[in-house]
Amino acid sequence: MGEELKLFGVWGSPFSRRIEIALKIKGVEYEYLEEDIFHNKSALLLKYNPVHKKIPVLVHNGKPIAESQVILEYIDETWNDNPILPRDPYKRAMARFWAKFIDEKCVPAIWKSLTSVGPEKEKANEEACELLSTLEGELKGKKFFGGETVGFVDIVASFIGHWVGAVQEAAGFDFLTEDKFPVLYKWAEEFKNCPVIKENLPPRDKILADFKARLEMITSSYKNKV
């Protein structure tokens, strides 16, 4: 169709990787542009996402779409092959509900748990574990959140499926383990080993090194305050 499709992202971002996974599932070709989001945002990124100035941004025939879940829905509605959202209205609503739960509740809580230092760490761990227990309950009896194949919620949950393992190793804290969350743990292994997923996840060792550096900065800053 002579379409132009560009994705602005960051190699280690679970949010831009979501978009890459969805596009690969759909079999859609695109141009990837790596952003230096922390030190030197490109003029094009600021042009296409002037509101949030963040990645990911998908530009389709010159028209930009921002925010990862919005982009995922756009992709599913634009390219009909290999749907990632259920066609049934109720199931679609439930997929959106759980995706929102992951992004608004689970991801911030997990991140806080793994990066907290001092007295607040224990409380942060409890809150994150409670949320993961809720998510585990939703997954019971299913191979993936989307049923037998990877779908919208699975893609949104990729941070839990891939990033958390490396991040918890860097933090020296066992968070998502087979003993604590057997259903989520099994799902994570299944998810990471799907060929289309495996080929589009960042190397674990790079995530580990990147987070170790960030954690050292956080710890150093905390020690300077106490």
Backbone torsions as a table, in degrees:
resi	resn	phi	psi	omega
1	MET	NA	1.6	-179.9
2	GLY	66.7	33.1	-177.3
3	GLU	-81.7	148.0	174.8
4	GLU	-110.4	122.9	-176.9
5	LEU	-133.9	121.2	-179.8
6	LYS	-126.0	141.5	177.0
7	LEU	-123.4	122.0	174.5
8	PHE	-94.3	123.2	-176.7
9	GLY	-150.9	-173.4	175.7
10	VAL	-132.3	134.7	-171.8
11	TRP	-52.7	-40.0	-174.3
12	GLY	-96.8	7.6	-177.4
13	SER	-85.6	123.0	175.7
14	PRO	-65.1	-22.0	-177.6
15	PHE	-75.6	-42.0	177.0
16	SER	-78.2	-28.3	176.2
17	ARG	-64.9	-30.1	175.6
18	ARG	-55.4	-43.8	-175.9
19	ILE	-68.8	-40.9	178.2
20	GLU	-60.9	-43.4	179.5
21	ILE	-60.8	-46.9	-179.2
22	ALA	-62.0	-42.5	-179.9
23	LEU	-66.1	-36.3	178.3
24	LYS	-69.9	-39.8	176.1
25	ILE	-59.2	-39.2	-179.5
26	LYS	-77.4	-16.5	-177.4
27	GLY	74.0	29.8	-177.4
28	VAL	-99.8	130.7	178.7
29	GLU	-82.2	146.4	-178.5
30	TYR	-154.3	163.2	174.6
31	GLU	-102.2	130.7	-179.9
32	TYR	-102.1	132.9	177.7
33	LEU	-122.9	115.8	-179.5
34	GLU	-77.3	132.5	-179.9
35	GLU	-108.3	145.5	170.0
36	ASP	-96.7	82.1	-168.0
37	ILE	-68.6	-25.1	-175.6
38	PHE	-91.3	-27.1	-172.6
39	HIS	-121.5	-28.0	-173.8
40	ASN	-154.9	76.2	178.5
41	LYS	-66.0	135.6	-177.0
42	SER	-72.2	156.7	177.1
43	ALA	-61.7	-33.8	179.9
44	LEU	-68.1	-40.5	177.9
45	LEU	-61.7	-44.4	-179.7
46	LEU	-66.8	-30.9	177.5
47	LYS	-69.9	-45.1	-174.0
48	TYR	-83.1	-22.9	176.8
49	ASN	-133.9	68.8	-177.2
50	PRO	-72.2	-17.6	-177.5
51	VAL	-77.3	-56.4	-176.3
52	HIS	-99.4	-22.8	-179.6
53	LYS	56.9	38.2	-176.9
54	LYS	-129.3	165.4	170.4
55	ILE	-98.2	160.3	0.1
56	PRO	-84.4	154.9	170.2
57	VAL	-132.7	128.0	175.0
58	LEU	-104.6	128.0	178.7
59	VAL	-114.5	113.5	-176.5
60	HIS	-112.2	111.6	-177.4
61	ASN	50.3	44.1	175.6
62	GLY	86.2	-6.8	-178.3
63	LYS	-102.2	120.4	-177.3
64	PRO	-86.7	143.3	172.8
65	ILE	-128.7	129.2	-178.5
66	ALA	-115.8	167.1	-179.7
67	GLU	76.4	121.3	-168.1
68	SER	-59.9	-43.1	-179.3
69	GLN	-68.6	-35.5	176.3
70	VAL	-63.6	-42.9	179.8
71	ILE	-63.8	-42.8	179.6
72	LEU	-59.2	-43.1	179.0
73	GLU	-66.2	-39.4	177.9
74	TYR	-60.4	-45.1	179.5
75	ILE	-60.2	-43.9	-177.1
76	ASP	-67.2	-33.3	-179.8
77	GLU	-81.0	-25.0	-176.7
78	THR	-86.4	-39.6	179.0
79	TRP	-116.5	112.2	-169.1
80	ASN	-79.4	-22.3	-178.3
81	ASP	-65.6	147.4	176.6
82	ASN	50.1	65.3	-177.4
83	PRO	-60.2	142.8	177.8
84	ILE	-105.2	-18.2	174.0
85	LEU	-107.0	143.3	177.8
86	PRO	-61.8	151.1	177.4
87	ARG	-82.8	-24.5	177.9
88	ASP	-69.7	127.5	-175.4
89	PRO	-56.7	-40.3	-179.6
90	TYR	-67.2	-44.4	179.7
91	LYS	-65.1	-34.6	176.1
92	ARG	-63.9	-43.3	179.4
93	ALA	-61.7	-41.9	179.3
94	MET	-66.6	-37.9	176.5
95	ALA	-62.2	-42.8	177.7
96	ARG	-63.9	-39.6	179.8
97	PHE	-59.7	-49.0	-176.3
98	TRP	-72.5	-32.3	175.7
99	ALA	-64.8	-40.9	177.8
100	LYS	-65.9	-39.9	177.6
101	PHE	-59.5	-42.6	179.8
102	ILE	-64.4	-49.4	-175.5
103	ASP	-72.1	-37.7	-174.2
104	GLU	-91.5	-23.1	-177.5
105	LYS	-113.6	-58.5	-171.1
106	CYS	-68.6	-51.5	-175.2
107	VAL	-60.2	-49.2	178.4
108	PRO	-61.5	-38.3	-178.6
109	ALA	-68.4	-41.7	178.2
110	ILE	-64.7	-44.7	-180.0
111	TRP	-61.2	-43.3	179.2
112	LYS	-63.5	-41.3	-179.6
113	SER	-62.2	-42.0	-175.8
114	LEU	-81.2	-17.4	-178.2
115	THR	-110.8	-7.2	-179.3
116	SER	-70.0	147.5	173.8
117	VAL	-132.1	157.3	177.6
118	GLY	79.9	-159.0	-172.9
119	PRO	-61.3	-27.2	-175.0
120	GLU	-78.6	-9.4	-174.9
121	LYS	-64.3	-42.8	-177.5
122	GLU	-62.4	-43.4	178.9
123	LYS	-64.7	-40.8	179.2
124	ALA	-62.7	-40.0	178.3
125	ASN	-62.8	-42.9	179.8
126	GLU	-62.1	-44.2	-179.1
127	GLU	-63.9	-43.4	-178.9
128	ALA	-66.0	-41.6	-179.8
129	CYS	-64.6	-37.2	178.4
130	GLU	-63.2	-42.0	179.6
131	LEU	-68.1	-40.3	178.2
132	LEU	-66.5	-32.4	175.8
133	SER	-63.3	-40.1	176.9
134	THR	-63.3	-43.8	-179.7
135	LEU	-65.8	-38.6	178.1
136	GLU	-61.8	-38.4	178.5
137	GLY	-62.7	-36.1	178.8
138	GLU	-69.0	-30.5	-174.8
139	LEU	-85.3	-19.8	-175.0
140	LYS	-54.5	134.9	178.2
141	GLY	85.2	1.1	-178.8
142	LYS	-125.8	149.6	175.5
143	LYS	-74.0	-47.2	176.5
144	PHE	-128.9	164.4	175.8
145	PHE	-59.7	-31.6	179.8
146	GLY	-85.4	6.0	-179.5
147	GLY	106.7	-120.0	-178.6
148	GLU	-91.4	-11.4	179.5
149	THR	-129.7	157.9	178.6
150	VAL	-64.4	131.7	-179.9
151	GLY	-132.6	-163.7	-174.5
152	PHE	-53.7	-50.3	-176.7
153	VAL	-67.4	-38.6	177.8
154	ASP	-60.8	-43.2	-179.9
155	ILE	-64.0	-43.3	178.0
156	VAL	-63.8	-34.1	-177.9
157	ALA	-82.6	7.8	-176.2
158	SER	-59.2	-29.1	176.0
159	PHE	-58.6	-42.7	179.1
160	ILE	-70.7	-39.1	-176.1
161	GLY	-70.6	-34.0	-173.6
162	HIS	-121.8	-48.9	-173.0
163	TRP	-69.9	-40.0	-173.4
164	VAL	-59.0	-38.3	-179.5
165	GLY	-58.4	-45.0	-179.9
166	ALA	-72.3	-40.6	-177.4
167	VAL	-66.2	-40.2	-179.8
168	GLN	-69.5	-30.5	175.1
169	GLU	-65.7	-42.8	178.8
170	ALA	-64.0	-35.8	-178.6
171	ALA	-79.9	-11.8	-178.8
172	GLY	67.9	34.9	-175.4
173	PHE	-140.5	119.8	178.8
174	ASP	-79.7	113.0	-172.6
175	PHE	-111.9	-63.3	178.6
176	LEU	-98.5	97.7	-178.9
177	THR	-122.0	165.0	-179.7
178	GLU	-66.1	-33.5	179.3
179	ASP	-68.7	-42.7	-176.1
180	LYS	-78.6	-42.0	-175.8
181	PHE	-135.7	73.8	-174.7
182	PRO	-60.7	-36.7	-178.0
183	VAL	-71.1	-47.3	178.3
184	LEU	-64.3	-38.3	-179.5
185	TYR	-63.3	-45.9	179.0
186	LYS	-63.3	-42.5	177.8
187	TRP	-58.9	-44.3	-178.9
188	ALA	-59.1	-42.2	179.3
189	GLU	-65.6	-44.6	177.8
190	GLU	-61.3	-44.6	-177.5
191	PHE	-61.5	-50.5	-176.7
192	LYS	-65.0	-24.9	-176.5
193	ASN	-94.5	-0.8	170.5
194	CYS	-66.4	128.1	-175.6
195	PRO	-50.9	-46.6	-177.3
196	VAL	-67.3	-27.7	176.8
197	ILE	-78.6	-49.6	-176.6
198	LYS	-55.7	-39.0	-177.6
199	GLU	-73.4	-13.9	-173.3
200	ASN	-123.6	22.6	174.7
201	LEU	-105.6	145.2	178.4
202	PRO	-69.4	151.8	179.8
203	PRO	-58.4	135.8	-177.6
204	ARG	-59.9	-39.5	-177.3
205	ASP	-65.6	-32.1	177.7
206	LYS	-70.6	-40.2	176.4
207	ILE	-62.2	-43.8	-178.9
208	LEU	-59.7	-48.5	-179.3
209	ALA	-64.5	-41.1	-178.8
210	ASP	-64.3	-44.0	-178.2
211	PHE	-72.4	-34.5	176.8
212	LYS	-57.7	-42.6	179.5
213	ALA	-63.9	-42.0	179.0
214	ARG	-65.4	-41.5	-177.8
215	LEU	-65.9	-37.2	177.1
216	GLU	-61.5	-39.4	178.1
217	MET	-65.6	-42.3	-179.7
218	ILE	-64.4	-46.1	-179.1
219	THR	-64.0	-42.1	179.1
220	SER	-62.5	-42.2	179.2
221	SER	-64.1	-39.9	179.2
222	TYR	-64.6	-44.2	-178.7
223	LYS	-63.3	-32.7	179.5
224	ASN	-71.7	-19.4	-178.4
225	LYS	-89.8	-26.3	-175.3
226	VAL	-94.0	NA	NA
